[in-house]
Amino acid sequence: MSYSTPPIQSSTAPTPNPTNPPISLSLTLTQQPPPPQLNPPTLPPASLFDLLPQLHELLSRLLDTDTDYTIPQSGPHYKAQEPLAMHQLSGAVSSIRVNIGKARAAVAALPDVQRTIEEQEEEISVLKARIARQKEVLGGIRNV
């Protein structure tokens, strides 16, 4: 955005005087557009990544079928927990697989996930150099 004002001439003297020449002022302000606002990405809900309780429940149901192993009674108890036989494992794991797929898709949808560590480190060094230049300019302004 640019602002421009027409030249202003002093009208205090009716005729030009060589000792007081007319003053001509021209003011031009150039304003750079503000940097784009970076909206933080919306993160998926934390419950999407909470897979350990589901796995724990599944494993505890598997361990219940083993008569040689006793499960400590101090652990969590799950509602309607029935022992699970090995041939039932595939069906019981399907919901956990679906949740893992959703979690993977949510992570893949986040911005810059595909970038390599080297690319991120390069950007960090560029931004650090930019910050150093800005601090230098601000230090110069403080001294004025």
Summary of the structure (lengths in Angstrom):
residues: 144
radius of gyration: 34.9
end to end distance: 26.8
largest distance: 114.8
contacts: 232
relative contact order: 0.08
helix: 47%
strand: 7%
